[in-house]
Structure formats: structure tokens, C-alpha cells
Amino acid sequence: MKSFRPLFRLAAAAVIVSGTAAGFAAEKFDRAMIALRTGETTVYLGWNMNMGIWWTPFIVADFDGDGKAEVALKAAPFAATREESLAEKEGRARGFVVTGPEYCSILDGMTGEEITKVDWVERGDQRDWGDDAGNRVNRNQIGLACLDGRTTSLLVCRGTYTRMVVDAYNFKHRQLEKVWRWDGDKETPPIRSQGSHTLVAADVDGDGRDEIILGSVVLRPDGRVLWNLGLGHPDIMYVADVIPGRPGLEIAYGYEVKQEKNGLCLVDARTGEIIWGHPYKTTHIHDQGMFGDFIAEVPGIEFYGAEQDGTGKWVYSAATGELITEQDLGGLSPRAIWWGDTSTKAYIPGRSFGGAWGGGGGRRGGGGTGAAAGGASSAPAGAISGASPAGTTAVGATAPGPGGRGGGGFGAAGPSAIMKYGAGKIGEFEGRLIAIADLMGDWREEIVVSIPGEIRIYTTTIPTARRRVCLLQDPLYRKDVALQTMGYFYPPQLSYHFR
């Protein structure tokens, strides 16, 4: 078992992680890889921004096709202090901003300058979104899709638990042009309560254009409904090529709402047909489960999901629906990762049953502890300091900024394990998990984490003689990676069968 060291570290201004229900607005915003690469000044968004990537999502992509990325994000009028914020003026103890303008802003990826902005999906009556506490009205998401087969379009969304609205835009001539709006309340009958904590864009019918999987409902590229499964809100949602012999893609769901059957199920992404489902009643399948080929002896992808309280835990063959085991694989949301020299994945244990974190390393889409703001680091890019846990190499660094907010929600309680099914612990790393992706291009995936004042990237030290295409060349995988800056954290999937 190895304790890995950082591969490299970079200065970061701040990182927005999962928000708390009672969190105040984040003071600073991290321009993701832009700030890290250029070392430019932090972009300050102010105290009218609700803390966390549930409430204040952002995404980085080349929306105008000029070969350089823009940053699209939810924004609001600037408030320099907490006392000036709309939340404070309203006297809201929970700290949520529920009045005032909201925007979708486009920032220049090289300079951080705002290029243009449009209104975010309007709040209206906040009770339409599921509560009056400022929580569900602020469940915002942002995404991207290739709606015409050529252009990267921007998706701006509000609503998960009841009302659901999506606006699609194209970024042309330095302006955002609305392509369409989908409002579930305008459907006959209305479509409500079908949202997930992410949205996936994938070409499910092979015509070269992306459909949008919002949860149990899927939209066509023109904003019309393709199908609605009608089972309610799924906490677990993965899109991949699960059954190689079956044309197209499949969707794996795990439902937070009670189901008499099919609380875990596999669905044809083109038609909405349920291919197989868990045959018994489920009460509350929770968090992101685990999805990946992590059992070498079982062909293909495995699908793990569990009841929130741990009373039920199931590992299925995703392709056949055969129940493999009912053991605990690391709480509610372990993360599968390509780490070794074969196509079988390792995994990182996640959140414990009932809500606690069991190893400190995971980021839940819900119940994280807010945002950390940091100033510029004195550590130069490429510097390595301190020991990393075994089996990895690492990236990233910032010192905490004014006000001591640098530690909020970042630090793990201790090192996080990297596990191999049937073999136990094969490594560990330090920090709070914020992303998994094939960043080095050798088909194995890196682990991106944050700790107080630092962003790190860990990479495997296990050699391999297998040569494969970089996973980021797959459009579905690349879009999944981009979505890791908002909503719940779902490790990226491939649109082809990985042998």
C-alpha cells in the first residue's frame, strides 16, 4: 500500500464546493483552471451569491468555437460585504438570497472579464420549486449540449424536486442568443418532480445531436420531450454504453422517492424502456451509488446502490440485472476510478449511511460544508511540499484568504482510501475529492482534491503496457467531466464499451 505525493500544485483563488443549507454567500469564486493556469487576479462575485455549486453553478467550455474556453456561471449584483447582501437585508437566518436579479454571465477565459450576461431562469413564487426556505428555489444547474450537431450550446436550469425549467442558449458574436425554453409546467399534463442533481447531454438516437437527460425526463435537441419515465426524482443517474450488444446508450437510475419496484433500474436511453429493475420495494435510495466495472470476475459494468439508512445494499450486473452481492462497498457513494493496469476499476469509499462521511474524502452533492476562499499562494507551480498518501502523485495550492474561510468544507478528517474489490486498500490520498478525470491522457484517471489552501491532482504510479485513446476524446466523457463543477458529483462515463 502506497501513500501518494502530489504530482504538482498550483495556486488557486477559491473553490466552490457543495453548499450547506445554512451557508452564507461565497466571498470569492475560483475561475477553475483559468486562474490556476494564468495566475491572474481572483474574480470577486460578492455576497449575493449563494454558497456552493448547488446554488451557484459554473461550467468551462469553448462556447463560441474560437479554440479558447469561456466560463459560464450564475451571477448576481455585487455586494462587497455580508452586511450589504440581499440575504442580510432580508434578515434571513438561513442566509439564502431569494430576491433580486440573477444572471447567467459569460467570462472571458483568458482575462476573467465579463463578456455578456442574460437573466437566469426567474424565481417566481419560490414555493413552486418545492419549499419556502430558500433551498429548492435555488437548486440551479448549468450544462452544455451539442443541439445542432456542431455548436456547443449552454443550458441554464432551475428546479429539481417540483417545477423544472431549462433555457438553451448559443454564444455568438459575444452575445447569448436564446434557442428555446422548456418549462415542465407547460406540458400536458405538467411534468414535475422528475429532476436529477445533474444533467447529461448525450446523442441517444445516433443522429449526431444531443438529447438532454434531466433525470426521469429526457428532452429532444429542440426542447420537446422525448420521453418521461414518471418515476420521480433520482439521486443516482449514469449514462453509458452498458450493454455492448444492444444499440445505443443506457441510463442507470436509483430513486430517492419510494418505489414498489424499479428503485434501481436500467433504462434504454432512446425509448425510456425499463430493461431491468430491482424487484422489491425501496424507500430512499440515496446519493450517487457507484457505477463501473470494479469486480474483475463479473463481465461488464456493476451498479451499486443503497438505502439511506443502510437497510438495503445491492450490487447488480448493470448489463444483465443479476444480483451479485448485498455487501457494503463503502457507504452511499463510493467512486469507481480507472487506476490500475487493467480495465477493472478501483474505488474510493464515500459517505457513510445516515449522513456521516466515512473517510473524509468524498464530495457529496448535498451536505458538504460550503465554500472556501483563498488568496494567492506563494508556492510556485510545480512545487511539491509535504507528503501525499501512498499510491498517488498530486497537484495544487492556495493559502487561505482573509477571514479564515480557507478551511470551510475542504479538509478530510484523514487520508482517503483507494480500494480494490476483493483485495482491500491499495493506496490513499489526502484532501476532499472534487473531480475525477483522465487529465494525463493515458486512459487512467486522476483524482483532483482540495485541502485548506491547496488544490492537488493525484495520479497513479502503477505502470501499464496497455495503450488506449485518452478518455477525454469521447464526447460523453468530456461533457461529464465538465459537469463536475456543479450539482452532485458523478464520475464520468464513456459512450463506448471499454474492454
MOBEL-V933684 format. One record per residue. OMEGA is omega in whole degrees, -180 to 180 (* if undefined). BURIAL is # if it has 9 or more other C-alpha atoms within 8 Angstrom, else .. D_FIRST is the distance of its C-alpha to the first C-alpha in whole Angstrom. Layout:
omega->OMEGA burial->BURIAL d_first->D_FIRST
omega->OMEGA burial->BURIAL d_first->D_FIRST
This chain:
omega->-176 burial->. d_first->0
omega->173 burial-># d_first->4
omega->-167 burial-># d_first->7
omega->174 burial-># d_first->10
omega->178 burial-># d_first->13
omega->173 burial-># d_first->16
omega->172 burial-># d_first->18
omega->-179 burial-># d_first->21
omega->-180 burial-># d_first->23
omega->176 burial-># d_first->27
omega->178 burial-># d_first->29
omega->-177 burial-># d_first->30
omega->180 burial-># d_first->33
omega->174 burial-># d_first->32
omega->176 burial-># d_first->30
omega->179 burial-># d_first->32
omega->-177 burial-># d_first->29
omega->-178 burial-># d_first->30
omega->171 burial-># d_first->34
omega->179 burial-># d_first->35
omega->-176 burial->. d_first->38
omega->-173 burial->. d_first->39
omega->172 burial-># d_first->38
omega->-176 burial-># d_first->40
omega->179 burial-># d_first->41
omega->-176 burial-># d_first->38
omega->-176 burial-># d_first->39
omega->-178 burial-># d_first->38
omega->179 burial-># d_first->36
omega->177 burial-># d_first->34
omega->176 burial-># d_first->35
omega->-175 burial-># d_first->32
omega->-180 burial->. d_first->31
omega->179 burial-># d_first->35
omega->-178 burial-># d_first->34
omega->-175 burial-># d_first->31
omega->-171 burial->. d_first->32
omega->-177 burial->. d_first->36
omega->-178 burial->. d_first->35
omega->-178 burial->. d_first->39
omega->177 burial->. d_first->40
omega->172 burial-># d_first->39
omega->180 burial-># d_first->41
omega->179 burial->. d_first->42
omega->174 burial-># d_first->43
omega->-169 burial-># d_first->44
omega->172 burial-># d_first->44
omega->177 burial-># d_first->46
omega->176 burial-># d_first->42
omega->-173 burial-># d_first->41
omega->170 burial-># d_first->37
omega->-176 burial-># d_first->34
omega->165 burial-># d_first->34
omega->-170 burial-># d_first->35
omega->-173 burial-># d_first->39
omega->-176 burial-># d_first->38
omega->172 burial-># d_first->37
omega->178 burial-># d_first->37
omega->-177 burial-># d_first->36
omega->-179 burial-># d_first->36
omega->175 burial-># d_first->37
omega->-175 burial-># d_first->40
omega->-178 burial-># d_first->43
omega->174 burial-># d_first->46
omega->-179 burial->. d_first->45
omega->179 burial->. d_first->45
omega->178 burial->. d_first->42
omega->-175 burial-># d_first->41
omega->167 burial-># d_first->39
omega->173 burial-># d_first->41
omega->175 burial-># d_first->39
omega->-175 burial-># d_first->41
omega->172 burial-># d_first->40
omega->-176 burial-># d_first->42
omega->-180 burial-># d_first->44
omega->177 burial-># d_first->47
omega->-173 burial->. d_first->50
omega->170 burial->. d_first->48
omega->-172 burial-># d_first->49
omega->-179 burial->. d_first->48
omega->177 burial->. d_first->47
omega->-178 burial-># d_first->46
omega->180 burial->. d_first->50
omega->-173 burial-># d_first->51
omega->177 burial-># d_first->49
omega->179 burial-># d_first->51
omega->-178 burial-># d_first->48
omega->-180 burial-># d_first->50
omega->178 burial-># d_first->53
omega->-178 burial->. d_first->53
omega->-178 burial->. d_first->52
omega->-176 burial-># d_first->49
omega->-177 burial->. d_first->47
omega->173 burial-># d_first->44
omega->-179 burial-># d_first->44
omega->171 burial-># d_first->44
omega->-178 burial-># d_first->47
omega->174 burial-># d_first->49
omega->177 burial->. d_first->52
omega->-177 burial->. d_first->53
omega->173 burial->. d_first->52
omega->-176 burial-># d_first->49
omega->160 burial-># d_first->48
omega->-177 burial-># d_first->46
omega->173 burial-># d_first->46
omega->177 burial-># d_first->45
omega->172 burial-># d_first->43
omega->-176 burial-># d_first->43
omega->-179 burial-># d_first->40
omega->-173 burial->. d_first->41
omega->-175 burial->. d_first->43
omega->179 burial-># d_first->42
omega->175 burial->. d_first->46
omega->180 burial-># d_first->47
omega->-179 burial-># d_first->49
omega->176 burial-># d_first->50
omega->175 burial-># d_first->50
omega->178 burial->. d_first->51
omega->171 burial-># d_first->51
omega->174 burial-># d_first->48
omega->-172 burial-># d_first->49
omega->-179 burial->. d_first->51
omega->-171 burial->. d_first->51
omega->176 burial->. d_first->54
omega->-174 burial->. d_first->54
omega->179 burial-># d_first->51
omega->177 burial->. d_first->51
omega->-175 burial-># d_first->51
omega->172 burial-># d_first->47
omega->175 burial-># d_first->47
omega->177 burial-># d_first->47
omega->-177 burial-># d_first->49
omega->-178 burial->. d_first->46
omega->-176 burial-># d_first->45
omega->-169 burial-># d_first->42
omega->174 burial-># d_first->43
omega->-179 burial-># d_first->45
omega->176 burial-># d_first->43
omega->-178 burial-># d_first->40
omega->175 burial-># d_first->41
omega->178 burial-># d_first->39
omega->-177 burial-># d_first->39
omega->179 burial-># d_first->38
omega->180 burial-># d_first->39
omega->176 burial-># d_first->41
omega->-171 burial-># d_first->43
omega->-179 burial-># d_first->46
omega->-178 burial-># d_first->48
omega->-177 burial->. d_first->46
omega->-170 burial->. d_first->46
omega->172 burial-># d_first->46
omega->-179 burial-># d_first->43
omega->180 burial-># d_first->44
omega->178 burial-># d_first->43
omega->-179 burial-># d_first->43
omega->-168 burial-># d_first->44
omega->169 burial-># d_first->43
omega->171 burial-># d_first->44
omega->180 burial-># d_first->44
omega->-167 burial-># d_first->41
omega->177 burial-># d_first->43
omega->-180 burial-># d_first->47
omega->-179 burial-># d_first->48
omega->179 burial-># d_first->46
omega->178 burial-># d_first->48
omega->170 burial-># d_first->46
omega->177 burial-># d_first->48
omega->-179 burial-># d_first->47
omega->164 burial-># d_first->48
omega->179 burial-># d_first->49
omega->-177 burial-># d_first->48
omega->177 burial->. d_first->51
omega->176 burial->. d_first->53
omega->176 burial->. d_first->51
omega->173 burial-># d_first->52
omega->-180 burial-># d_first->51
omega->-178 burial->. d_first->53
omega->179 burial-># d_first->52
omega->177 burial->. d_first->52
omega->170 burial-># d_first->52
omega->169 burial-># d_first->52
omega->178 burial-># d_first->50
omega->-178 burial-># d_first->51
omega->179 burial-># d_first->51
omega->179 burial-># d_first->54
omega->179 burial->. d_first->56
omega->178 burial->. d_first->55
omega->-8 burial->. d_first->57
omega->180 burial->. d_first->56
omega->176 burial->. d_first->54
omega->180 burial-># d_first->50
omega->169 burial-># d_first->48
omega->-178 burial-># d_first->45
omega->-173 burial-># d_first->43
omega->172 burial-># d_first->41
omega->177 burial-># d_first->37
omega->171 burial-># d_first->35
omega->171 burial-># d_first->34
omega->-176 burial-># d_first->37
omega->174 burial-># d_first->36
omega->-178 burial-># d_first->38
omega->177 burial-># d_first->38
omega->-174 burial-># d_first->41
omega->-178 burial-># d_first->41
omega->174 burial->. d_first->44
omega->-179 burial->. d_first->44
omega->179 burial->. d_first->47
omega->179 burial->. d_first->45
omega->-177 burial-># d_first->45
omega->162 burial-># d_first->42
omega->-176 burial-># d_first->43
omega->180 burial-># d_first->41
omega->-178 burial-># d_first->39
omega->-174 burial-># d_first->40
omega->177 burial-># d_first->39
omega->177 burial-># d_first->41
omega->-179 burial-># d_first->44
omega->180 burial-># d_first->44
omega->172 burial-># d_first->46
omega->178 burial-># d_first->48
omega->180 burial-># d_first->47
omega->177 burial->. d_first->51
omega->175 burial-># d_first->50
omega->-179 burial->. d_first->51
omega->173 burial-># d_first->50
omega->173 burial-># d_first->48
omega->178 burial-># d_first->47
omega->-179 burial-># d_first->46
omega->174 burial->. d_first->45
omega->-179 burial->. d_first->46
omega->178 burial->. d_first->43
omega->-171 burial-># d_first->42
omega->175 burial-># d_first->40
omega->170 burial-># d_first->36
omega->179 burial-># d_first->33
omega->175 burial-># d_first->31
omega->177 burial-># d_first->32
omega->178 burial-># d_first->30
omega->-177 burial-># d_first->33
omega->170 burial-># d_first->31
omega->-174 burial-># d_first->33
omega->-176 burial-># d_first->32
omega->-175 burial-># d_first->34
omega->-178 burial->. d_first->35
omega->-180 burial->. d_first->38
omega->-178 burial->. d_first->39
omega->173 burial->. d_first->41
omega->-174 burial-># d_first->39
omega->175 burial-># d_first->37
omega->178 burial-># d_first->36
omega->174 burial-># d_first->35
omega->-179 burial-># d_first->33
omega->167 burial-># d_first->34
omega->-167 burial-># d_first->33
omega->176 burial-># d_first->36
omega->-179 burial-># d_first->36
omega->-178 burial-># d_first->40
omega->177 burial-># d_first->41
omega->174 burial-># d_first->41
omega->173 burial->. d_first->43
omega->178 burial-># d_first->41
omega->175 burial-># d_first->39
omega->164 burial-># d_first->37
omega->-178 burial-># d_first->34
omega->175 burial-># d_first->36
omega->-171 burial-># d_first->35
omega->173 burial-># d_first->38
omega->-174 burial-># d_first->40
omega->-179 burial-># d_first->40
omega->-172 burial->. d_first->43
omega->-174 burial->. d_first->45
omega->178 burial-># d_first->44
omega->175 burial->. d_first->44
omega->-178 burial-># d_first->41
omega->172 burial->. d_first->40
omega->179 burial-># d_first->38
omega->174 burial-># d_first->38
omega->-169 burial-># d_first->36
omega->-173 burial->. d_first->39
omega->-178 burial->. d_first->39
omega->172 burial-># d_first->40
omega->-176 burial-># d_first->37
omega->-175 burial-># d_first->38
omega->172 burial-># d_first->36
omega->-166 burial-># d_first->33
omega->180 burial-># d_first->31
omega->-168 burial-># d_first->28
omega->-178 burial-># d_first->27
omega->175 burial-># d_first->25
omega->-174 burial-># d_first->23
omega->-180 burial-># d_first->24
omega->179 burial-># d_first->23
omega->-177 burial-># d_first->22
omega->175 burial-># d_first->18
omega->-173 burial-># d_first->20
omega->-175 burial->. d_first->20
omega->-179 burial->. d_first->22
omega->-179 burial->. d_first->25
omega->172 burial->. d_first->27
omega->-174 burial-># d_first->27
omega->171 burial-># d_first->26
omega->-176 burial-># d_first->25
omega->-177 burial-># d_first->26
omega->175 burial-># d_first->25
omega->-174 burial-># d_first->27
omega->171 burial-># d_first->28
omega->-177 burial-># d_first->31
omega->-177 burial-># d_first->31
omega->177 burial->. d_first->31
omega->-179 burial-># d_first->29
omega->175 burial->. d_first->32
omega->179 burial->. d_first->31
omega->-174 burial-># d_first->27
omega->171 burial-># d_first->28
omega->180 burial-># d_first->26
omega->161 burial-># d_first->28
omega->-176 burial-># d_first->29
omega->-177 burial-># d_first->30
omega->-172 burial-># d_first->32
omega->-175 burial->. d_first->34
omega->178 burial-># d_first->34
omega->177 burial->. d_first->32
omega->-177 burial-># d_first->31
omega->-178 burial->. d_first->27
omega->176 burial->. d_first->26
omega->-177 burial-># d_first->27
omega->175 burial->. d_first->23
omega->-180 burial->. d_first->22
omega->178 burial->. d_first->19
omega->177 burial-># d_first->18
omega->-172 burial-># d_first->22
omega->-172 burial-># d_first->24
omega->171 burial-># d_first->23
omega->-177 burial-># d_first->19
omega->176 burial-># d_first->19
omega->-175 burial-># d_first->18
omega->172 burial-># d_first->17
omega->-171 burial-># d_first->17
omega->-176 burial-># d_first->14
omega->-177 burial-># d_first->13
omega->177 burial-># d_first->16
omega->-180 burial->. d_first->18
omega->177 burial-># d_first->20
omega->-176 burial-># d_first->18
omega->163 burial-># d_first->17
omega->176 burial-># d_first->13
omega->-179 burial-># d_first->14
omega->179 burial-># d_first->14
omega->-174 burial-># d_first->16
omega->-173 burial-># d_first->19
omega->-178 burial-># d_first->22
omega->177 burial-># d_first->23
omega->180 burial-># d_first->26
omega->171 burial->. d_first->29
omega->-178 burial->. d_first->28
omega->175 burial->. d_first->26
omega->-179 burial-># d_first->22
omega->179 burial-># d_first->19
omega->172 burial-># d_first->16
omega->-168 burial-># d_first->19
omega->-171 burial-># d_first->18
omega->171 burial-># d_first->20
omega->174 burial-># d_first->24
omega->170 burial-># d_first->26
omega->179 burial-># d_first->29
omega->174 burial-># d_first->31
omega->170 burial-># d_first->31
omega->-174 burial-># d_first->29
omega->168 burial-># d_first->30
omega->-175 burial-># d_first->32
omega->174 burial-># d_first->32
omega->178 burial-># d_first->31
omega->-178 burial-># d_first->33
omega->175 burial-># d_first->33
omega->-179 burial-># d_first->35
omega->-180 burial-># d_first->34
omega->174 burial-># d_first->31
omega->-179 burial->. d_first->32
omega->179 burial-># d_first->29
omega->176 burial-># d_first->30
omega->180 burial-># d_first->28
omega->180 burial->. d_first->25
omega->176 burial->. d_first->25
omega->178 burial->. d_first->21
omega->179 burial->. d_first->21
omega->-179 burial->. d_first->18
omega->171 burial->. d_first->15
omega->-180 burial-># d_first->13
omega->-172 burial-># d_first->9
omega->174 burial-># d_first->6
omega->-177 burial-># d_first->7
omega->168 burial-># d_first->10
omega->-170 burial-># d_first->14
omega->179 burial-># d_first->17
omega->148 burial-># d_first->20
omega->174 burial-># d_first->23
omega->167 burial-># d_first->25
omega->171 burial-># d_first->29
omega->177 burial-># d_first->30
omega->-177 burial-># d_first->31
omega->-179 burial-># d_first->35
omega->177 burial->. d_first->38
omega->175 burial->. d_first->38
omega->-177 burial->. d_first->35
omega->-174 burial-># d_first->34
omega->-176 burial-># d_first->31
omega->-171 burial-># d_first->28
omega->173 burial-># d_first->30
omega->-175 burial-># d_first->27
omega->-167 burial-># d_first->25
omega->172 burial-># d_first->22
omega->179 burial-># d_first->20
omega->179 burial->. d_first->20
omega->179 burial->. d_first->16
omega->177 burial-># d_first->13
omega->-175 burial-># d_first->13
omega->165 burial-># d_first->10
omega->-171 burial-># d_first->9
omega->170 burial-># d_first->10
omega->-176 burial-># d_first->11
omega->180 burial-># d_first->14
omega->-178 burial->. d_first->15
omega->179 burial->. d_first->11
omega->-173 burial->. d_first->10
omega->179 burial-># d_first->7
omega->-180 burial-># d_first->5
omega->178 burial-># d_first->5
omega->178 burial-># d_first->8
omega->179 burial-># d_first->11
omega->172 burial-># d_first->14
omega->-180 burial-># d_first->18
omega->-175 burial-># d_first->20
omega->177 burial-># d_first->20
omega->178 burial-># d_first->23
omega->171 burial-># d_first->23
omega->180 burial-># d_first->21
omega->174 burial-># d_first->22
omega->-176 burial-># d_first->22
omega->-177 burial->. d_first->23
omega->172 burial->. d_first->23
omega->-178 burial-># d_first->24
omega->-179 burial-># d_first->22
omega->170 burial-># d_first->22
omega->-173 burial-># d_first->18
omega->176 burial-># d_first->18
omega->179 burial-># d_first->18
omega->178 burial-># d_first->17
omega->-177 burial-># d_first->20
omega->171 burial-># d_first->20
omega->169 burial-># d_first->22
omega->-179 burial-># d_first->22
omega->178 burial-># d_first->25
omega->-175 burial-># d_first->27
omega->163 burial-># d_first->24
omega->-180 burial-># d_first->23
omega->170 burial-># d_first->20
omega->176 burial-># d_first->19
omega->177 burial-># d_first->15
omega->-179 burial-># d_first->15
omega->173 burial-># d_first->12
omega->-179 burial->. d_first->11
omega->-180 burial->. d_first->12
omega->175 burial->. d_first->15
omega->175 burial->. d_first->18
omega->-178 burial->. d_first->21
omega->178 burial->. d_first->23
omega->179 burial->. d_first->25
omega->176 burial->. d_first->26
omega->174 burial->. d_first->28
omega->-176 burial-># d_first->27
omega->-180 burial-># d_first->26
omega->175 burial-># d_first->29
omega->179 burial->. d_first->32
omega->-176 burial-># d_first->32
omega->-180 burial->. d_first->34
omega->180 burial-># d_first->33
omega->-177 burial-># d_first->29
omega->178 burial-># d_first->31
omega->176 burial-># d_first->33
omega->178 burial-># d_first->30
omega->180 burial-># d_first->28
omega->-177 burial-># d_first->31
omega->-177 burial-># d_first->32
omega->175 burial-># d_first->28
omega->180 burial-># d_first->31
omega->175 burial-># d_first->33
omega->175 burial-># d_first->33
omega->-176 burial-># d_first->30
omega->177 burial-># d_first->27
omega->177 burial->. d_first->26
omega->-174 burial-># d_first->24
omega->-178 burial-># d_first->26
omega->-179 burial-># d_first->27
omega->177 burial-># d_first->29
omega->178 burial-># d_first->33
omega->-179 burial->. d_first->32
omega->-177 burial-># d_first->30
omega->-177 burial->. d_first->27
omega->* burial->. d_first->26
